Amino acid sequence: MTTQTAHESAPFWDRLARRYARQKIGNLPAYEKTLAQTRAYLKPTDNVLELGAGTSSTAVLLAPDVARYTASDISSEMVLIGQEKLAQSGLENLRIVQGALGDTALGDGPFDAILAFNLLHLVPDAPSDISRAFAMLKPGGMFISKTVCLTGRYALLRPVIGALHLMGKAPSVAYLSPQSVARMMTDAGFQIVEANNPSGAQTGHFIAARKP
Ligand SMILES: C[S@@+](CC[C@H](N)C(=O)[O-])C[C@H]1O[C@@H](n2cnc3c(N)ncnc32)[C@H](O)[C@@H]1O
């Protein structure tokens, strides 16, 4: 058995980055709902860390709501596109860095909120990342995530994704369920504050969890 490291999939995301940046948001109402749900937990004084921020489109939208915002991603190409957006935005409280949890580039925190959108199904060891996030949050801090859960009828997609992964056309995906994500949160010590599917589908499961 091989142990995957957080950075192993970076070349895949590097190759995808420019195409990812050009793609339109698949379900705009669900995306806007997630933004509103997330904003409800953010305060103007907050120090926020986003993990797997991709091209930092969400970071550029949320940074004006908080004091300091660090957007991070393992892909240097995603980070480069984010930095291009940052230069155009004029935002002074947004920092975009390359890295994963455990890397010094992300800073030590403590953070008021850590965000992970469409990420937890892609990391090699989600329970370990969730525990690291817990350690980097202030007491009362929020871990806010939206996770692709290929359960129910979406489980039919698993063989297709597996085949695409073997061809190098899809990342390695962990098949999580809303329940398994919630369990990982509570196992790490979080209290679940809110859990639902803004898209009405299991594929985008939103969880807001608080560090007691
Ligand atoms: C599906 S994209 C999501 C991007 C963005 N959060 C969004 O919702 O549009 C996943 C992103 O996570 C990054 N990524 C993958 N594994 C990671 C890891 N272990 N730590 C940090 N980022 C990771 C990829 O480079 C990619 O930009």
The ligand as an ORCA input file, in Angstrom:
! r2SCAN-3c Opt
* xyz 0 1
  C     -12.137     20.802     -6.759
  S     -10.949     22.038     -6.538
  C     -11.846     23.168     -5.491
  C     -11.345     24.564     -5.579
  C     -12.206     25.580     -4.817
  N     -12.179     25.332     -3.394
  C     -13.614     25.541     -5.347
  O     -14.527     25.160     -4.587
  O     -13.803     25.898     -6.521
  C      -9.832     21.324     -5.393
  C      -8.634     22.172     -5.096
  O      -7.963     21.603     -3.975
  C      -6.578     21.594     -4.204
  N      -6.047     20.479     -3.399
  C      -6.073     19.153     -3.675
  N      -5.555     18.447     -2.662
  C      -5.199     19.364     -1.709
  C      -4.626     19.268     -0.414
  N      -4.300     18.088      0.135
  N      -4.433     20.412      0.289
  C      -4.737     21.622     -0.249
  N      -5.280     21.775     -1.482
  C      -5.511     20.659     -2.189
  C      -6.419     21.453     -5.698
  O      -5.196     21.967     -6.149
  C      -7.622     22.247     -6.216
  O      -7.290     23.588     -6.454
*
